[in-house]
């Protein structure tokens, strides 16, 4: 029981809030498309401007993160959100943790 409590306190032990593909990487944030089902779907939209992606029905979210240098466009990620999600267009949130899915 103590081990479970420590795990929760140290890592959060929660499920990710968001899963998707990185479509843009900037200095302090990444743009993630939440409703892509495969790398093939990502390849179809990777060169489309974000405004057009939104018009084509993609669900996008900008995620603020302290170190985006290790991320690349096209990577599938799981994201743990820190706090709430701003319902702007595209949505915006702060990421507590971003994990690349291999």
N, C-alpha and C positions, 0 to 999 in steps of 0.2 A: 504494500500500500504506500509506504514511504517513497519507494522508487517511482511509482506513478505520479505522485505529487511533485517530486523533484523534476521529473521529465516535463510535466506541464509548466512548472515555473521557469525552467531553463529554456525550453524550446517552444513553448506554446502548445505543442502536441495537438494542434487543431488541423482540420482539413483546409486545403487551399481555398481561397475565395474565388479565384479566377483561373481558368486554363485557356491558353490560346497561343498564337504565333506572333512573334515580334515582327512588326512591319517597318518600324523606324527606331533608330537609336540616336539619342541626343545626349548632351553633356550630363544632364541631371534628370532625365526621364526617358522612358521607352513608350512607344505606341504599340498596343497589343490588339490584334483582331481576335475577338472571343469566339466567334462562331465559324471558324475554319475547321474542317474535319480531317484534313490531311496536308502533308507537305505539297502534294499536287495542287490543292486549292490555293496554298500560299503562292506557288509559282505562277498561277494564273493572274494574281492581283498585285504582285510585288512591285511593279513599275507604275501602278495607277496612283495618282495623287489622293491624299486622304479624303478630300472633299468628295471625289468620285466614289471612293470606297463606301462612304456613308450613304450616298445616293443609291448605290447598288445593294443596300440592305445589310452591309457588314456592321457588326456591333464593335465599336472601337472604344478603347480607354487609354488615356495617358496616365502612366504610373510614375510618380516621382520616386527617385531612388538615389541613394548617395553615391554609388559607384556603378556606372553603366558601362565602364570600359571593357568588361569581360563578356558583354552580350553582343550578338550579331543578328542581323536581320535574317529571318527564316527559322530561328530557333523556336522550338515548342517549349513553353514555360508553364509552370504552376506559380501562382502568386498569392501571397498572404497579404491582405490589405490591412493597413494600420488606420483604424478609424472608419469613417464613412466614405461613401462614394458620391462625389459631386455630380449631379444629373445634368451637366452641361452637354454640349455636342461638339466633339466627343466627350464622353464621361472623363472625370479626373479623380485620382485618388493617390494617396501615399502608400507605397509598398513597404511592408515590414520585412518581407523576404521574397526573393525571386529565385526559383530553382529551375535550371534547364533540365528538360526531360530528354533523355537519350533515346 
